[in-house]
Amino acid sequence: MINKYFLIILIFIASNAKIHAQEIYIIPLPKQIENGIGYFILNDATIIYYNDQQLHSLVNRFLNSVESLTGLHFSSRKVNECQKKDQAINLFLVSDDSIPYEGYELQINANSITLQATSLQGLFYGLQSFLQIIPENREYRIPCVTIKDAPRFQWRGFMLDVSRHFFSIEELKTLIDQMALYKYNVFHLHLTDDQGWRIEINAFPRLTEVGAWRVPRIGSWNELQVAQIGEKASYGGYYTKKEIMDLIQYAGERFIQIMPEIDIPGHSMAAITSYPHLSCTKKQYQVPVNSSFYGSECNTLCIGNDSTFDFVDKVLDEIVAMFPFKYVHIGGDECYKEFWKKCPDCQDLMKKNDLENEKELQSYFVKQVEKMLLEKGRKLVGWGEILEGGLAPNSTVMSWIDMTAGNNTARQGHDVIMTPRFPTYMDYYQGDFSVEPLAGKRVNRLKTCYSFDPAPNDKFISHIIGGETCLWTENIPNFRHAQYMYWPRSMALAEVYWSPNSKKNWEGFIYRMEHHMKKFDKLDYKYALSYLDAVVKPFIGRNGILYIQLGKEKKGLDIYYTFDNTFPDKYSAKYLDGQVLEIPKNAKTIIVATYENNKQIGKTISIPLNELKTRTQIKKVQGYLEFQ
C-alpha cells in the first residue's frame, strides 16, 4: 500500500508539468496565497531539515515518496533550532499562537522552502499542498509562493455506507488516499444496518455468521425480489478486528480518524435476524435485500428488554476497544416505533419511567447508551432524530434532514455536524436523471455542493464543528460507481469544509478541479462529468402552456437544441442565456447538447415533453427538486 500511495503522489506531481509559475491548483483553496517571482529547484543535493523527533516518520514517508516517485535522493537531518537553511526544505514544528492547530505556513523562494506548523497534522496538510504544486519537468522548478492556511472547520467528514453494499479493505484504503489529498480528517463508516452487519464482535458471533449475509440480487433497490425459501444467503461480507486495526493505522498515518457507526435502535434487522430475542416480536426474520419490509417486520430493538441493553453494552465494549476515536455514532434515525406501541415490555418501561410517548422512549434509550459511552471514555454522535423526546446532554447531532434542526441545536449549546441531504448526499443524482445511473430521487449538482455553507450564521459557528460528505449505497453496487458518485462533488465539499467562505470562487474551482481530473485519469479513478451537461428547466406559464429554459453549470459552454427528433450539433439552434423556449406545434421531445470550443463536451439529453410536464408538478424541498 505504501507504493500505491507513492504512485498517487507521483501522478499528482507529474500532472503539474506544464503549469505556469503563477498557476497554483491546490484543492481545497488555501486561506491566503501570494504568488512570488522565480523558482526553487529541487535536486539530489536538496536536504530536508527538521527540528523535532516527532517528525521522523513523517519526514521518512516524504523522503520515500519523493525518491520513489521522482528519482531524487533527498537526505534529511534533525536540527535543534528552527533556523532556516538555504538550498533546503525546512520542516519545523513550532510554538506559534498565530498558526492554528491544523494550520501551516509554506514559504517557497528561490533559496529555500520552509514549512512550519504547530502540529503534525498541519505539517502533513502543508506537504499535501506542496506536493500538488511540484511540476513534472526534470528540473523540478517549484514556483515561488507564500501560503498561510488553516481549515475553517475542525470536522471534515467523509461517510460511506458499507451495509447496503460491502466494500473491501483495499477499496476503503483507496478512499482514504483520496480523502487525504483533499484534507478530509474523519472517515465515518456506517457499519451496520438492516441489510448487513459488517464488523466482527466476539461476544455475538452470529452477527457476522448470519447478519453479514443476504441473498444476491441485482437491479433497482426497491424492486428487488425478497429472499425465497431455501435460497442461500451468499452476498455480503464483514471486517475482522485485525482488518479494522490495519485500516485504522493506515488512516492514522494520513491523519484521518475513523468513526464507527452502529445504527440503533432502528435499522437493526441484521442484528435481529442474528438474535431474534432483540426485537419486540421475537420472530425469526431474514436479512432483507432492500427496505420493502418496513412496517411489516420489526427492525427495531426492544427497549423494554433488559437483554437489549446487555447486547448494546457488550457490542460497544468491543467497538471502543477497536476504534481509538473519541466519537462513536449510534445512528438513531428513522426508528419505526409502531411495534413498541404493541409491546408489553416497552409499554411497562414507559409507565415505570413516566414516558409519555414512544419518542420519549427512544430518547430514554439514547440517554442510556450515552451513559455507556461516557463510562467507556467516548462521546455519542447521532442523526437528527436523537433530538426527538429530548436530547442526551453531551451528544453531538448530525443534522441531515435540513439545517434548521442543526441551527436550533447549536443555539442550545450542543455541537452539530451539518450533513443536510441537500447538498451533502452523494447518492442523489448529479445531473439529469434521464442520462444518469439510477440514484436517489433528488438532485445535488456540483455547483449546489460548492455553494453550501455549513454555518452561514457566524453566531453559532463555535458549535457547528463541521460538515460531512455522505454516500448511502442502496444504488451503489460496486466501488467504481461509488467513485463516480463521490467525485468531483467531494472535491467541492472538501473546499466548503476547509476554505474560507469569502475566498470561494466557482469558476476558479472549476479551473483547478479540471486540472485534478487529469490526475484522476492517470490514477484510473472514476468520476462524473455531469457538470458539463445542460440543465433542463421546464415550467408552466400563466396560460397553462409548457415552456422550457436551459442552463449550465460551467461558464462558457454553448447549448444547442432540437425539437425535431434529431441530435443537435453546432449547426442546430443555439440557446441564448435566459431565453424562454416555446414548444413548436406537434413537437414530442426536446434534445439538447453542450459544446465547448466547437466540440461536444456534455451528454446528449433527450426528454419527452410529457416527462417535462410531469417534472413541473414535482415539489421542491428546501429549494431542491424531489422526484416523485
C-alpha positions as CSV (number, residue, x, y, z in Angstrom):
1,M,0.0,0.0,0.0
2,I,3.0,2.3,0.6
3,N,4.0,2.0,-3.1
4,K,0.4,2.7,-4.1
5,Y,0.4,5.9,-2.1
6,F,3.7,6.9,-3.7
7,L,2.2,6.3,-7.1
8,I,-0.7,8.7,-6.3
9,I,1.7,11.4,-5.3
10,L,3.8,10.9,-8.4
11,I,0.9,11.3,-10.7
12,F,-0.1,14.4,-8.9
13,I,3.4,15.7,-9.3
14,A,3.5,14.6,-13.0
15,S,0.2,16.3,-13.8
16,N,1.7,19.7,-13.0
17,A,4.4,19.5,-15.7
18,K,3.1,22.3,-17.9
19,I,1.8,24.8,-15.3
20,H,2.9,28.4,-15.4
21,A,4.8,29.6,-12.4
22,Q,1.9,31.6,-11.1
23,E,-0.7,28.8,-11.6
24,I,-1.4,27.0,-8.3
25,Y,-4.0,24.3,-8.5
26,I,-4.4,23.4,-4.8
27,I,-7.7,21.9,-3.6
28,P,-9.0,22.9,-1.2
29,L,-8.1,26.5,-1.8
30,P,-5.7,27.9,0.9
31,K,-6.8,30.6,3.2
32,Q,-4.1,33.0,2.0
33,I,-1.9,32.6,-1.1
34,E,0.6,35.1,-2.5
35,N,2.5,34.3,-5.7
36,G,6.1,35.1,-5.8
37,I,8.7,35.5,-8.6
38,G,11.0,32.8,-9.6
39,Y,11.6,29.2,-8.7
40,F,13.2,26.9,-6.2
41,I,14.9,24.0,-8.0
42,L,14.8,20.6,-6.4
43,N,17.7,18.2,-7.0
44,D,19.7,15.4,-5.3
45,A,21.6,17.9,-3.2
46,T,18.4,19.1,-1.5
47,I,18.3,18.4,2.2
48,I,15.3,18.2,4.5
49,Y,16.0,19.8,7.9
50,Y,13.5,19.1,10.7
51,N,13.6,20.2,14.3
52,D,11.6,17.6,16.3
53,Q,12.0,13.9,16.7
54,Q,8.2,13.6,16.3
55,L,8.6,14.4,12.6
56,H,10.9,11.5,12.0
57,S,8.3,9.1,10.5
58,L,6.6,11.9,8.6
59,V,9.9,13.0,7.1
60,N,10.8,9.4,6.2
61,R,7.5,8.9,4.4
62,F,8.0,12.1,2.5
63,L,11.6,11.2,1.6
64,N,10.5,7.8,0.4
65,S,7.7,9.2,-1.8
66,V,10.0,11.8,-3.4
67,E,12.7,9.3,-4.0
68,S,10.4,6.6,-5.4
69,L,8.4,8.9,-7.5
70,T,10.8,11.5,-8.9
71,G,14.1,9.7,-8.6
72,L,15.5,12.5,-6.5
73,H,17.5,11.3,-3.4
74,F,17.0,13.8,-0.7
75,S,18.7,13.4,2.6
76,S,17.4,14.5,6.0
77,R,18.9,15.9,9.1
78,K,17.5,16.7,12.5
79,V,18.4,20.1,13.9
80,N,17.9,21.6,17.3
81,E,16.7,25.0,16.3
82,C,14.3,26.5,13.8
83,Q,17.0,28.1,11.8
84,K,16.2,28.2,8.1
85,K,18.9,26.8,5.8
86,D,19.4,27.7,2.2
87,Q,19.1,25.2,-0.7
88,A,17.0,23.0,1.6
89,I,13.5,22.1,2.7
90,N,12.9,23.2,6.3
91,L,10.2,21.4,8.2
92,F,9.6,23.0,11.6
93,L,7.2,22.1,14.4
94,V,6.8,25.4,16.2
95,S,5.0,27.0,19.1
96,D,3.2,29.9,17.5
97,D,-0.2,31.3,18.5
98,S,-0.7,32.8,15.1
99,I,-0.8,29.4,13.4
100,P,-4.0,27.4,14.2
101,Y,-3.7,23.8,15.3
102,E,-4.2,22.2,11.9
103,G,-2.8,25.2,10.0
104,Y,0.5,25.6,8.3
105,E,2.7,28.3,6.7
106,L,4.6,27.4,3.5
107,Q,7.1,29.8,2.0
108,I,8.9,28.9,-1.2
109,N,11.5,31.3,-2.5
110,A,14.5,30.8,-4.8
111,N,16.8,29.9,-2.0
112,S,14.8,27.7,0.3
113,I,11.4,26.1,1.2
114,T,10.1,26.5,4.7
115,L,7.1,24.7,6.0
116,Q,6.1,25.2,9.6
117,A,3.1,24.3,11.8
118,T,2.1,23.8,15.4
119,S,1.0,20.2,14.9
120,L,1.9,17.1,12.9
121,Q,-1.4,17.4,11.1
122,G,-0.6,20.9,10.0
123,L,2.7,19.8,8.6
124,F,1.0,16.9,6.8
125,Y,-1.5,19.2,5.2
126,G,1.2,21.6,4.2
127,L,3.0,18.7,2.5
128,Q,-0.2,17.8,0.6
129,S,-0.3,21.4,-0.8
130,F,3.4,21.3,-1.5
131,L,3.1,18.1,-3.5
132,Q,0.2,19.5,-5.6
133,I,2.4,22.3,-6.9
134,I,5.5,20.3,-7.9
135,P,5.9,20.2,-11.7
136,E,7.0,17.2,-13.6
137,N,9.9,18.7,-15.7
138,R,13.2,17.2,-14.9
139,E,14.5,20.4,-13.5
140,Y,11.7,20.2,-10.8
141,R,11.3,24.0,-10.6
142,I,8.9,24.9,-7.8
143,P,7.1,28.2,-8.3
144,C,7.8,30.7,-5.5
145,V,4.7,31.2,-3.4
146,T,3.7,32.1,0.2
147,I,0.8,30.2,1.7
148,K,-0.8,30.7,5.1
149,D,-3.5,28.1,5.6
150,A,-5.8,26.6,8.1
151,P,-9.2,24.8,7.9
152,R,-12.4,26.6,8.5
153,F,-14.0,23.6,10.3
154,Q,-12.4,21.0,12.6
155,W,-14.7,18.2,11.4
156,R,-14.3,17.4,7.7
157,G,-16.1,14.1,7.4
158,F,-16.4,11.6,4.7
159,M,-19.1,8.9,5.2
160,L,-19.6,5.5,3.4
161,D,-22.4,3.1,4.0
162,V,-20.9,-0.4,3.8
163,S,-24.0,-2.2,5.0
164,R,-26.2,-1.9,1.9
165,H,-23.3,-3.0,-0.2
166,F,-19.9,-4.3,1.1
167,F,-16.6,-2.8,0.1
168,S,-13.2,-4.4,0.6
169,I,-10.4,-3.1,2.9
170,E,-8.3,-2.3,-0.2
171,E,-11.2,-0.2,-1.6
172,L,-11.5,1.7,1.7
173,K,-7.8,2.4,1.6
174,T,-8.1,3.9,-1.8
175,L,-10.8,6.2,-0.5
176,I,-8.6,7.1,2.4
177,D,-5.8,8.1,-0.1
178,Q,-8.3,10.3,-1.9
179,M,-9.6,11.8,1.4
180,A,-6.0,12.6,2.4
181,L,-5.3,14.5,-0.8
182,Y,-8.3,16.8,-0.1
183,K,-7.6,17.2,3.7
184,Y,-10.7,15.3,5.0
185,N,-9.9,14.1,8.5
186,V,-12.9,11.9,9.6
187,F,-13.9,8.7,7.9
188,H,-17.4,7.8,9.0
189,L,-18.1,4.1,8.4
190,H,-21.7,3.1,8.6
191,L,-21.0,-0.4,9.7
192,T,-24.5,-1.8,10.4
193,D,-28.0,-1.5,9.0
194,D,-30.9,-3.7,8.1
195,Q,-29.1,-5.2,5.1
196,G,-25.9,-6.2,6.8
197,W,-23.7,-6.3,9.9
198,R,-20.1,-5.6,8.8
199,I,-17.9,-5.9,11.8
200,E,-16.7,-8.8,13.9
201,I,-18.0,-8.9,17.5
202,N,-16.6,-11.8,19.5
203,A,-19.4,-11.7,22.1
204,F,-22.0,-12.2,19.4
205,P,-20.6,-14.4,16.6
206,R,-23.9,-14.8,14.7
207,L,-23.8,-11.1,13.9
208,T,-21.2,-12.0,11.2
209,E,-22.1,-15.6,10.7
210,V,-25.7,-14.7,9.9
211,G,-26.2,-10.9,9.9
212,A,-23.4,-10.2,7.3
213,W,-25.1,-12.2,4.5
214,R,-28.2,-11.9,2.4
215,V,-29.3,-13.4,-0.9
216,P,-27.7,-12.0,-4.0
217,R,-29.8,-9.5,-6.1
218,I,-29.1,-7.1,-9.0
219,G,-31.4,-4.3,-10.0
220,S,-33.4,-1.4,-8.7
221,W,-33.2,-1.3,-4.9
222,N,-36.9,-1.1,-4.2
223,E,-37.9,-3.6,-6.8
224,L,-35.6,-6.5,-5.7
225,Q,-37.3,-9.8,-5.1
226,V,-37.4,-10.9,-1.5
227,A,-35.5,-14.0,-0.4
228,Q,-37.1,-17.2,-1.5
229,I,-37.5,-20.3,0.7
230,G,-34.3,-22.3,0.7
231,E,-32.3,-19.6,-1.1
232,K,-28.7,-19.3,0.2
233,A,-27.6,-16.1,1.7
234,S,-24.2,-15.7,-0.1
235,Y,-23.9,-11.9,-0.7
236,G,-22.1,-9.7,1.8
237,G,-19.0,-9.8,4.0
238,Y,-17.6,-8.3,7.1
239,Y,-14.3,-6.8,8.5
240,T,-12.3,-8.8,11.1
241,K,-10.8,-7.0,14.0
242,K,-7.4,-7.4,12.5
243,E,-8.5,-5.8,9.3
244,I,-10.1,-2.9,11.2
245,M,-6.9,-2.3,13.2
246,D,-4.9,-2.3,10.0
247,L,-7.3,0.2,8.4
248,I,-7.2,2.5,11.5
249,Q,-3.4,2.5,11.3
250,Y,-3.4,3.2,7.6
251,A,-5.8,6.1,8.1
252,G,-3.9,7.4,11.1
253,E,-0.7,7.7,9.0
254,R,-2.7,10.2,6.9
255,F,-4.2,12.0,9.9
256,I,-7.7,10.6,9.4
257,Q,-9.7,9.3,12.3
258,I,-12.3,6.5,11.7
259,M,-15.6,6.9,13.4
260,P,-17.7,3.7,13.6
261,E,-21.5,3.8,13.3
262,I,-23.6,1.1,14.9
263,D,-27.1,2.1,13.9
264,I,-29.6,1.5,16.8
265,P,-32.3,1.2,17.9
266,G,-33.9,1.2,14.4
267,H,-32.2,-0.1,11.2
268,S,-31.3,-3.2,13.2
269,M,-32.8,-6.1,11.1
270,A,-29.3,-7.7,10.5
271,A,-28.8,-7.9,14.3
272,I,-32.4,-9.1,15.0
273,T,-32.1,-11.8,12.3
274,S,-29.0,-13.0,14.1
275,Y,-30.6,-12.8,17.6
276,P,-34.4,-12.7,17.3
277,H,-34.9,-12.1,21.1
278,L,-33.7,-8.5,20.5
279,S,-37.0,-7.5,18.8
280,C,-40.4,-6.9,20.2
281,T,-41.9,-9.8,18.1
282,K,-39.1,-12.3,18.9
283,K,-39.8,-13.7,15.3
284,Q,-37.1,-15.2,13.1
285,Y,-36.5,-12.9,10.0
286,Q,-34.1,-13.0,7.1
287,V,-31.5,-10.3,6.3
288,P,-33.5,-8.3,3.8
289,V,-32.4,-7.4,0.3
290,N,-33.9,-3.9,0.4
291,S,-36.2,-1.8,2.6
292,S,-39.6,-3.1,1.4
293,F,-40.2,-4.8,4.7
294,Y,-40.6,-1.6,6.6
295,G,-43.7,-1.6,8.8
296,S,-44.5,-5.3,8.3
297,E,-41.4,-6.7,10.1
298,C,-39.8,-5.4,13.2
299,N,-36.3,-4.0,12.6
300,T,-36.3,-2.0,15.9
301,L,-34.6,-3.2,19.1
302,C,-36.9,-3.9,22.0
303,I,-36.2,-1.2,24.6
304,G,-38.3,-3.0,27.3
305,N,-36.0,-6.0,27.2
306,D,-33.0,-5.9,29.6
307,S,-31.1,-8.2,27.3
308,T,-31.1,-5.4,24.6
309,F,-29.0,-3.1,26.8
310,D,-26.7,-6.0,27.7
311,F,-26.3,-6.6,23.9
312,V,-25.6,-2.9,23.2
313,D,-23.2,-2.6,26.1
314,K,-21.1,-5.6,25.1
315,V,-21.0,-4.5,21.4
316,L,-19.8,-1.1,22.4
317,D,-17.2,-2.6,24.6
318,E,-15.6,-4.2,21.6
319,I,-16.2,-1.2,19.3
320,V,-14.3,1.2,21.6
321,A,-11.5,-1.4,22.1
322,M,-11.0,-1.3,18.3
323,F,-11.6,2.3,17.5
324,P,-9.5,4.9,19.4
325,F,-11.5,7.9,18.0
326,K,-13.3,9.7,20.8
327,Y,-16.7,9.7,18.9
328,V,-19.0,6.7,18.3
329,H,-22.0,7.1,16.1
330,I,-25.1,5.3,17.2
331,G,-27.5,6.1,14.3
332,G,-30.8,6.8,15.9
333,D,-32.5,7.7,12.6
334,E,-35.8,6.6,11.0
335,C,-36.7,4.4,14.0
336,Y,-40.0,2.7,13.3
337,K,-41.9,2.8,16.6
338,E,-45.2,1.0,15.9
339,F,-44.0,-2.3,17.4
340,W,-43.1,-0.5,20.6
341,K,-46.7,0.6,20.9
342,K,-47.8,-3.1,20.8
343,C,-45.0,-4.4,23.0
344,P,-46.0,-5.1,26.7
345,D,-42.3,-4.8,27.8
346,C,-41.9,-1.4,26.1
347,Q,-45.1,-0.1,27.5
348,D,-44.2,-1.3,31.0
349,L,-40.9,0.5,30.8
350,M,-42.7,3.7,29.7
351,K,-45.0,3.6,32.7
352,K,-42.2,2.9,35.1
353,N,-40.2,5.9,33.8
354,D,-43.2,8.3,33.2
355,L,-42.5,8.4,29.5
356,E,-45.5,10.0,27.6
357,N,-44.9,8.6,24.2
358,E,-42.6,6.4,22.0
359,K,-40.4,9.4,21.1
360,E,-39.5,9.8,24.7
361,L,-38.9,6.0,24.8
362,Q,-36.3,6.5,22.1
363,S,-34.8,9.4,24.0
364,Y,-34.6,7.2,27.1
365,F,-32.7,4.6,25.1
366,V,-30.3,7.1,23.6
367,K,-29.5,8.6,27.0
368,Q,-28.8,5.1,28.4
369,V,-26.4,4.5,25.5
370,E,-24.8,7.8,26.1
371,K,-24.1,6.8,29.7
372,M,-22.5,3.6,28.5
373,L,-20.2,5.5,26.1
374,L,-19.2,8.1,28.6
375,E,-18.2,5.4,31.0
376,K,-16.1,4.0,28.2
377,G,-14.5,7.3,27.5
378,R,-16.3,8.1,24.3
379,K,-18.8,10.7,23.1
380,L,-22.1,9.9,21.3
381,V,-22.9,11.1,17.8
382,G,-26.4,10.5,16.3
383,W,-28.5,11.6,13.4
384,G,-31.0,14.4,13.9
385,E,-33.8,12.1,15.2
386,I,-32.0,11.8,18.5
387,L,-33.4,15.2,19.2
388,E,-36.9,13.6,19.5
389,G,-38.1,13.3,23.0
390,G,-35.2,15.2,24.4
391,L,-31.5,15.3,23.5
392,A,-29.0,13.4,25.6
393,P,-26.9,16.1,27.4
394,N,-23.5,15.5,25.9
395,S,-24.5,14.3,22.4
396,T,-23.3,15.6,19.1
397,V,-26.0,15.9,16.4
398,M,-25.6,15.2,12.7
399,S,-28.3,17.3,11.1
400,W,-29.3,15.5,7.9
401,I,-32.9,16.4,7.1
402,D,-32.2,20.1,6.9
403,M,-30.1,22.8,8.7
404,T,-33.0,24.1,10.9
405,A,-32.6,21.4,13.5
406,G,-28.9,21.8,13.4
407,N,-29.1,25.5,14.0
408,N,-31.6,25.1,16.8
409,T,-29.3,22.6,18.4
410,A,-26.3,24.8,18.1
411,R,-28.3,27.7,19.6
412,Q,-28.9,25.5,22.7
413,G,-25.1,24.9,23.1
414,H,-24.7,21.5,21.6
415,D,-22.2,20.6,19.0
416,V,-23.5,20.0,15.5
417,I,-22.1,18.4,12.3
418,M,-24.0,19.8,9.3
419,T,-24.9,17.0,6.8
420,P,-28.1,18.3,5.2
421,R,-29.2,15.8,2.4
422,F,-29.3,18.9,0.2
423,P,-26.5,19.1,-0.8
424,T,-24.2,16.6,1.1
425,Y,-25.7,13.3,0.0
426,M,-23.7,11.9,-2.8
427,D,-26.2,9.1,-3.6
428,Y,-28.5,11.7,-5.2
429,Y,-28.4,12.5,-8.9
430,Q,-25.7,14.9,-10.0
431,G,-27.2,15.5,-13.4
432,D,-30.4,15.0,-15.4
433,F,-31.8,11.6,-14.3
434,S,-32.6,10.7,-18.0
435,V,-28.9,10.2,-18.6
436,E,-27.5,9.3,-15.2
437,P,-27.3,5.9,-13.5
438,L,-30.1,5.1,-11.0
439,A,-29.8,7.2,-7.9
440,G,-31.7,8.7,-5.0
441,K,-34.8,10.6,-6.0
442,R,-33.3,14.1,-5.7
443,V,-30.6,16.2,-7.4
444,N,-27.4,17.6,-5.9
445,R,-25.4,19.2,-8.7
446,L,-21.7,20.0,-8.4
447,K,-22.4,23.7,-8.2
448,T,-25.0,23.2,-5.5
449,C,-22.4,21.3,-3.4
450,Y,-19.9,24.1,-3.9
451,S,-22.4,26.7,-2.8
452,F,-23.1,25.0,0.5
453,D,-22.2,26.9,3.7
454,P,-22.5,24.8,6.9
455,A,-22.5,27.9,9.1
456,P,-24.0,30.9,7.3
457,N,-24.7,32.5,10.7
458,D,-21.4,33.0,12.5
459,K,-23.3,33.4,15.8
460,F,-23.4,29.7,16.2
461,I,-20.2,28.7,14.4
462,S,-18.5,27.7,17.7
463,H,-20.9,24.8,18.0
464,I,-21.1,23.9,14.3
465,I,-17.9,21.9,14.2
466,G,-18.1,21.0,10.5
467,G,-19.8,19.0,7.8
468,E,-19.7,15.6,6.2
469,T,-19.9,14.2,2.7
470,C,-22.3,11.2,2.8
471,L,-22.8,8.2,0.4
472,W,-25.6,5.8,1.1
473,T,-25.2,2.7,-1.1
474,E,-28.7,1.3,-1.8
475,N,-27.9,2.1,-5.5
476,I,-24.1,1.8,-5.3
477,P,-23.4,-1.9,-6.1
478,N,-19.6,-1.6,-6.7
479,F,-16.7,0.6,-5.8
480,R,-16.2,2.1,-9.3
481,H,-19.7,3.5,-9.1
482,A,-19.0,4.8,-5.6
483,Q,-16.1,6.8,-7.0
484,Y,-18.4,8.1,-9.8
485,M,-20.9,9.4,-7.2
486,Y,-18.2,10.8,-4.9
487,W,-16.1,12.7,-7.4
488,P,-15.8,15.6,-8.2
489,R,-18.6,16.6,-5.8
490,S,-16.4,15.6,-2.8
491,M,-13.7,18.0,-4.1
492,A,-16.3,20.8,-3.9
493,L,-17.3,19.9,-0.4
494,A,-13.7,19.5,0.7
495,E,-13.3,23.1,-0.2
496,V,-16.5,24.0,1.6
497,Y,-15.2,22.4,4.8
498,W,-11.7,23.8,4.6
499,S,-11.6,27.1,2.8
500,P,-12.9,30.5,4.0
501,N,-16.4,31.0,2.5
502,S,-15.3,34.5,1.3
503,K,-12.5,33.0,-0.7
504,K,-14.6,30.5,-2.6
505,N,-14.9,31.2,-6.4
506,W,-16.9,28.9,-8.6
507,E,-15.1,29.5,-11.8
508,G,-11.7,29.3,-10.1
509,F,-12.7,26.0,-8.5
510,I,-13.8,24.5,-11.9
511,Y,-10.4,25.5,-13.4
512,R,-8.5,23.8,-10.6
513,M,-10.8,20.8,-10.5
514,E,-10.4,20.1,-14.1
515,H,-6.7,20.0,-13.6
516,H,-7.2,17.4,-10.9
517,M,-9.3,15.3,-13.2
518,K,-6.3,14.8,-15.4
519,K,-4.6,13.3,-12.4
520,F,-7.6,11.1,-11.7
521,D,-7.4,9.8,-15.3
522,K,-3.8,8.8,-14.8
523,L,-4.7,7.1,-11.5
524,D,-7.6,5.4,-13.1
525,Y,-10.1,6.8,-10.6
526,K,-13.6,7.1,-11.9
527,Y,-15.5,10.4,-11.7
528,A,-18.5,12.1,-13.2
529,L,-18.6,14.8,-15.9
530,S,-22.3,15.6,-15.2
531,Y,-21.4,19.3,-14.6
532,L,-20.8,19.6,-18.3
533,D,-24.3,18.6,-19.2
534,A,-27.2,21.0,-19.9
535,V,-29.7,21.7,-17.2
536,V,-33.3,21.5,-18.5
537,K,-35.8,23.6,-16.5
538,P,-39.5,23.3,-17.5
539,F,-42.3,25.4,-16.2
540,I,-45.9,26.1,-16.8
541,G,-46.8,29.6,-17.8
542,R,-49.9,31.5,-16.6
543,N,-51.6,30.4,-19.8
544,G,-51.2,26.8,-18.8
545,I,-48.6,26.1,-21.6
546,L,-45.3,24.3,-21.1
547,Y,-42.2,26.4,-21.5
548,I,-38.5,25.5,-21.2
549,Q,-35.4,27.2,-20.1
550,L,-31.9,25.7,-20.4
551,G,-28.9,26.3,-18.1
552,K,-25.4,25.2,-17.5
553,E,-23.0,24.8,-14.5
554,K,-19.8,25.7,-16.3
555,K,-19.4,29.2,-17.8
556,G,-18.5,29.3,-21.5
557,L,-20.4,26.3,-22.7
558,D,-22.7,26.6,-25.7
559,I,-26.1,24.8,-25.7
560,Y,-27.7,23.5,-28.9
561,Y,-31.2,22.0,-29.0
562,T,-33.7,20.5,-31.4
563,F,-37.5,19.6,-31.3
564,D,-37.5,17.6,-34.5
565,N,-36.2,14.3,-33.1
566,T,-32.7,14.8,-34.5
567,F,-29.5,15.0,-32.5
568,P,-28.3,18.6,-32.1
569,D,-24.8,19.8,-33.1
570,K,-23.1,23.1,-33.5
571,Y,-25.3,23.9,-36.5
572,S,-28.6,23.4,-34.7
573,A,-30.4,26.2,-32.8
574,K,-28.2,27.8,-30.2
575,Y,-29.7,28.6,-26.9
576,L,-29.3,32.2,-25.6
577,D,-28.8,32.7,-21.9
578,G,-32.2,33.5,-20.2
579,Q,-34.2,32.6,-23.3
580,V,-37.6,31.0,-22.9
581,L,-38.3,28.3,-25.4
582,E,-41.8,28.0,-26.8
583,I,-42.7,24.4,-27.9
584,P,-43.3,24.1,-31.6
585,K,-46.7,22.6,-32.6
586,N,-46.7,18.8,-32.6
587,A,-43.3,18.5,-31.0
588,K,-42.9,15.5,-28.7
589,T,-39.3,15.7,-27.5
590,I,-36.5,18.2,-26.8
591,I,-32.9,17.1,-27.3
592,V,-30.0,19.2,-26.0
593,A,-26.2,19.0,-26.0
594,T,-23.4,21.2,-24.7
595,Y,-20.4,22.3,-26.7
596,E,-17.0,23.8,-25.8
597,N,-14.7,25.2,-28.4
598,N,-17.0,23.8,-31.1
599,K,-16.7,20.2,-29.8
600,Q,-19.5,18.4,-27.9
601,I,-18.5,18.0,-24.3
602,G,-21.7,17.1,-22.5
603,K,-24.0,14.2,-22.9
604,T,-26.9,14.3,-25.4
605,I,-30.1,14.6,-23.3
606,S,-33.4,13.6,-24.9
607,I,-36.5,14.2,-22.8
608,P,-40.1,13.7,-23.9
609,L,-42.2,16.8,-23.4
610,N,-44.8,14.8,-21.4
611,E,-42.0,13.9,-19.0
612,L,-41.2,17.6,-18.7
613,K,-44.8,18.4,-17.9
614,T,-44.6,15.8,-15.1
615,R,-41.5,17.5,-13.7
616,T,-43.3,20.8,-13.3
617,Q,-45.5,19.0,-10.8
618,I,-42.6,17.9,-8.7
619,K,-42.4,19.6,-5.4
620,K,-39.4,21.4,-4.1
621,V,-37.9,20.6,-0.8
622,Q,-35.8,23.5,0.6
623,G,-35.4,24.7,-3.0
624,Y,-34.2,21.4,-4.4
625,L,-36.1,19.2,-6.8
626,E,-37.5,16.0,-5.2
627,F,-38.6,13.5,-7.8
628,Q,-41.9,11.8,-7.1
